[in-house]
């Protein structure tokens, strides 16, 4: 259980191409986090508990940069040299879909972070207002004349995503959550990823914290967050080093920051409406789609420049509920995969066994994990409990609920 001490880390940016400053932990903060940039591109992230008033010299900052980002800085320098060898391609068109439900304030912040596109033939931003209870979202979008607005009355995130898919006419369609802020180099990163991987079916990128103002937000990042790997990766149909690949699908990315070739989504029949329905099954739709894209033979590319900043849940109770929904969504999606992809059942079975063993190791044998930091047992227990519910027929129950919704909103 959480203790009574509140924690907060100040997030700072470091540009390694400029002289590093001396930094001090401000009053009221218990640590620092650093977004590390190289030639304005994000190449790393780190966070550290430090006493209020602690000063770090430029040399001490340089040591942290070397520890957490040296390999990625070298990789980016090599990539910059090789990028000129890429053959020029016809610029794709892009639709950016933001599916939202009664969160006008954070939506406005997200829309403000979207910058002018470079390297695309056209870019359109589409807000899908999912089952709104008032017109605040419409009023916010009205302040952005270049943003399109549409209402999807049927409640459920994947209903909204599929509405965006039906509305889209672009070659690429991106899905961003309304509570993210887009990095200023996000569009450039997507353009470069497309140029290097014109056959890809999907693109994902790192998700960094927008703020670290509460203990719950810090704990979430210490547990791995949404995934912040800065390794450029291209996932294909096979992965010899992972015997359960592509089961789990968490390695690919997160639903708050994903881009697809539109015709691939159409070919696969769109998102599964029975996943990401909101309570009581608010997850699994992104993992299901990543899995289906790879199983269909399309490469999925993880691009380190495709960075967004997500506002994590501030309250500990909401974090605990999120961990429960993560377990629930993961197991609901693999339960569906068990039914629809029988040739992969041996891998799915092994992955389920690994998942439960890994969760238990967080409590009983943390020395077996790379991250040996002690984790609150109640957060781990919540994720395990959600996973058990997800295995015990939640996907079928959700399909029944969704059938009723379809008839109600037909």
Secondary structure as UniProt FT lines:
FT   STRAND          9..15
FT   TURN            16..17
FT   STRAND          23..24
FT   TURN            27..28
FT   STRAND          31..38
FT   TURN            39..40
FT   STRAND          41..49
FT   TURN            52..53
FT   STRAND          55..56
FT   HELIX           58..83
FT   TURN            84..85
FT   STRAND          93..100
FT   HELIX           104..113
FT   STRAND          122..130
FT   HELIX           136..142
FT   TURN            145..146
FT   STRAND          147..152
FT   HELIX           157..167
FT   STRAND          172..177
FT   TURN            178..179
FT   STRAND          180..182
FT   TURN            184..185
FT   HELIX           186..196
FT   TURN            198..199
FT   STRAND          202..204
FT   STRAND          207..209
FT   HELIX           215..222
FT   TURN            223..226
FT   STRAND          233..235
FT   TURN            240..241
FT   TURN            243..248
FT   TURN            250..252
FT   TURN            255..256
FT   STRAND          257..261
FT   HELIX           262..267
FT   TURN            268..269
FT   TURN            273..274
FT   TURN            279..280
FT   HELIX           285..295
FT   TURN            296..297
FT   STRAND          300..302
FT   TURN            304..305
FT   STRAND          308..310
FT   HELIX           316..340
FT   HELIX           342..344
FT   HELIX           345..364
FT   HELIX           366..368
FT   HELIX           377..389
FT   HELIX           390..394
FT   HELIX           395..408
//
